[in-house]
Amino acid sequence: MMNGLTRLNPRTLALMHGSAFSGDGGKMLGDLAKVMQELAVKDAL
């Protein structure tokens, strides 16, 4: 799912009840996906 969102290359990301991010949203989502994967692997150990 995150990879699909990353490929959209969004310029603005907004949370439902929080701040908005303006910039390279594709990179930000890709970085977030990497961290989530790393944490999932750690938890599996």
N, CA, C and O atoms as a GROMACS GRO file, in nm:
protein
  180
    1MET      N    1   0.082  -0.119   0.000
    1MET     CA    2   0.000   0.000   0.000
    1MET      C    3   0.087   0.126   0.000
    1MET      O    4   0.061   0.219  -0.077
    2MET      N    5   0.188   0.130   0.084
    2MET     CA    6   0.274   0.249   0.092
    2MET      C    7   0.345   0.272  -0.041
    2MET      O    8   0.362   0.387  -0.082
    3ASN      N    9   0.388   0.165  -0.107
    3ASN     CA   10   0.455   0.181  -0.235
    3ASN      C   11   0.363   0.245  -0.339
    3ASN      O   12   0.407   0.328  -0.418
    4GLY      N   13   0.237   0.207  -0.337
    4GLY     CA   14   0.140   0.266  -0.429
    4GLY      C   15   0.124   0.415  -0.403
    4GLY      O   16   0.116   0.494  -0.497
    5LEU      N   17   0.118   0.453  -0.278
    5LEU     CA   18   0.107   0.595  -0.243
    5LEU      C   19   0.234   0.671  -0.281
    5LEU      O   20   0.228   0.785  -0.327
    6THR      N   21   0.348   0.607  -0.261
    6THR     CA   22   0.476   0.669  -0.296
    6THR      C   23   0.483   0.701  -0.444
    6THR      O   24   0.531   0.807  -0.484
    7ARG      N   25   0.435   0.608  -0.527
    7ARG     CA   26   0.439   0.627  -0.673
    7ARG      C   27   0.352   0.743  -0.720
    7ARG      O   28   0.371   0.793  -0.831
    8LEU      N   29   0.258   0.786  -0.640
    8LEU     CA   30   0.176   0.901  -0.676
    8LEU      C   31   0.252   1.034  -0.668
    8LEU      O   32   0.206   1.136  -0.720
    9ASN      N   33   0.368   1.032  -0.601
    9ASN     CA   34   0.451   1.152  -0.584
    9ASN      C   35   0.372   1.274  -0.536
    9ASN      O   36   0.371   1.378  -0.601
   10PRO      N   37   0.305   1.260  -0.421
   10PRO     CA   38   0.226   1.373  -0.371
   10PRO      C   39   0.316   1.490  -0.331
   10PRO      O   40   0.430   1.470  -0.288
   11ARG      N   41   0.265   1.609  -0.345
   11ARG     CA   42   0.338   1.730  -0.303
   11ARG      C   43   0.290   1.778  -0.166
   11ARG      O   44   0.362   1.850  -0.098
   12THR      N   45   0.170   1.738  -0.127
   12THR     CA   46   0.115   1.776   0.004
   12THR      C   47   0.051   1.654   0.068
   12THR      O   48  -0.025   1.582   0.003
   13LEU      N   49   0.082   1.632   0.194
   13LEU     CA   50   0.020   1.525   0.273
   13LEU      C   51  -0.043   1.588   0.396
   13LEU      O   52   0.017   1.674   0.460
   14ALA      N   53  -0.163   1.546   0.428
   14ALA     CA   54  -0.231   1.603   0.545
   14ALA      C   55  -0.288   1.491   0.631
   14ALA      O   56  -0.341   1.392   0.580
   15LEU      N   57  -0.277   1.509   0.761
   15LEU     CA   58  -0.338   1.417   0.856
   15LEU      C   59  -0.480   1.463   0.882
   15LEU      O   60  -0.514   1.580   0.861
   16MET      N   61  -0.561   1.373   0.927
   16MET     CA   62  -0.701   1.408   0.948
   16MET      C   63  -0.716   1.518   1.055
   16MET      O   64  -0.795   1.611   1.037
   17HIS      N   65  -0.642   1.507   1.163
   17HIS     CA   66  -0.655   1.605   1.272
   17HIS      C   67  -0.518   1.657   1.312
   17HIS      O   68  -0.484   1.661   1.430
   18GLY      N   69  -0.438   1.696   1.212
   18GLY     CA   70  -0.304   1.741   1.246
   18GLY      C   71  -0.247   1.830   1.137
   18GLY      O   72  -0.319   1.890   1.058
   19SER      N   73  -0.117   1.836   1.137
   19SER     CA   74  -0.045   1.922   1.045
   19SER      C   75  -0.045   1.867   0.904
   19SER      O   76  -0.077   1.751   0.880
   20ALA      N   77  -0.008   1.953   0.810
   20ALA     CA   78   0.011   1.913   0.671
   20ALA      C   79   0.159   1.922   0.639
   20ALA      O   80   0.231   2.007   0.692
   21PHE      N   81   0.205   1.834   0.551
   21PHE     CA   82   0.343   1.834   0.504
   21PHE      C   83   0.342   1.878   0.359
   21PHE      O   84   0.265   1.826   0.278
   22SER      N   85   0.428   1.973   0.326
   22SER     CA   86   0.439   2.020   0.188
   22SER      C   87   0.583   1.998   0.143
   22SER      O   88   0.676   2.044   0.208
   23GLY      N   89   0.600   1.927   0.034
   23GLY     CA   90   0.734   1.897  -0.016
   23GLY      C   91   0.733   1.768  -0.096
   23GLY      O   92   0.635   1.737  -0.164
   24ASP      N   93   0.842   1.693  -0.086
   24ASP     CA   94   0.854   1.568  -0.160
   24ASP      C   95   0.785   1.456  -0.082
   24ASP      O   96   0.848   1.380  -0.010
   25GLY      N   97   0.655   1.448  -0.100
   25GLY     CA   98   0.575   1.349  -0.027
   25GLY      C   99   0.608   1.206  -0.066
   25GLY      O  100   0.598   1.116   0.017
   26GLY      N  101   0.648   1.185  -0.191
   26GLY     CA  102   0.687   1.050  -0.234
   26GLY      C  103   0.807   1.000  -0.156
   26GLY      O  104   0.808   0.886  -0.110
   27LYS      N  105   0.908   1.084  -0.140
   27LYS     CA  106   1.027   1.045  -0.062
   27LYS      C  107   0.991   1.023   0.084
   27LYS      O  108   1.035   0.927   0.146
   28MET      N  109   0.910   1.115   0.137
   28MET     CA  110   0.871   1.102   0.278
   28MET      C  111   0.796   0.971   0.303
   28MET      O  112   0.823   0.902   0.401
   29LEU      N  113   0.703   0.936   0.213
   29LEU     CA  114   0.629   0.811   0.229
   29LEU      C  115   0.720   0.690   0.212
   29LEU      O  116   0.705   0.590   0.281
   30GLY      N  117   0.815   0.699   0.119
   30GLY     CA  118   0.912   0.591   0.101
   30GLY      C  119   0.997   0.570   0.225
   30GLY      O  120   1.021   0.456   0.267
   31ASP      N  121   1.043   0.680   0.284
   31ASP     CA  122   1.122   0.672   0.408
   31ASP      C  123   1.038   0.613   0.521
   31ASP      O  124   1.088   0.531   0.598
   32LEU      N  125   0.913   0.655   0.530
   32LEU     CA  126   0.824   0.602   0.633
   32LEU      C  127   0.803   0.451   0.614
   32LEU      O  128   0.802   0.376   0.712
   33ALA      N  129   0.786   0.408   0.490
   33ALA     CA  130   0.767   0.266   0.462
   33ALA      C  131   0.889   0.185   0.505
   33ALA      O  132   0.874   0.074   0.558
   34LYS      N  133   1.009   0.238   0.484
   34LYS     CA  134   1.133   0.169   0.524
   34LYS      C  135   1.137   0.153   0.676
   34LYS      O  136   1.170   0.045   0.726
   35VAL      N  137   1.105   0.259   0.748
   35VAL     CA  138   1.107   0.254   0.895
   35VAL      C  139   1.003   0.155   0.945
   35VAL      O  140   1.030   0.077   1.037
   36MET      N  141   0.884   0.157   0.886
   36MET     CA  142   0.779   0.063   0.928
   36MET      C  143   0.823  -0.081   0.903
   36MET      O  144   0.795  -0.169   0.985
   37GLN      N  145   0.891  -0.106   0.791
   37GLN     CA  146   0.940  -0.241   0.761
   37GLN      C  147   1.046  -0.284   0.863
   37GLN      O  148   1.044  -0.396   0.912
   38GLU      N  149   1.138  -0.193   0.894
   38GLU     CA  150   1.242  -0.223   0.992
   38GLU      C  151   1.182  -0.257   1.127
   38GLU      O  152   1.226  -0.351   1.193
   39LEU      N  153   1.081  -0.180   1.169
   39LEU     CA  154   1.017  -0.208   1.297
   39LEU      C  155   0.941  -0.341   1.295
   39LEU      O  156   0.940  -0.413   1.395
   40ALA      N  157   0.878  -0.372   1.184
   40ALA     CA  158   0.806  -0.498   1.173
   40ALA      C  159   0.903  -0.616   1.183
   40ALA      O  160   0.872  -0.717   1.247
   41VAL      N  161   1.018  -0.604   1.122
   41VAL     CA  162   1.119  -0.711   1.128
   41VAL      C  163   1.171  -0.725   1.271
   41VAL      O  164   1.188  -0.836   1.320
   42LYS      N  165   1.197  -0.612   1.338
   42LYS     CA  166   1.244  -0.616   1.477
   42LYS      C  167   1.143  -0.684   1.566
   42LYS      O  168   1.180  -0.768   1.649
   43ASP      N  169   1.016  -0.650   1.550
   43ASP     CA  170   0.911  -0.710   1.633
   43ASP      C  171   0.896  -0.858   1.608
   43ASP      O  172   0.855  -0.932   1.698
   44ALA      N  173   0.929  -0.904   1.487
   44ALA     CA  174   0.914  -1.044   1.452
   44ALA      C  175   1.025  -1.130   1.515
   44ALA      O  176   1.011  -1.251   1.529
   45LEU      N  177   1.135  -1.064   1.554
   45LEU     CA  178   1.248  -1.139   1.612
   45LEU      C  179   1.222  -1.176   1.751
   45LEU      O  180   1.307  -1.239   1.815
   0.00000   0.00000   0.00000
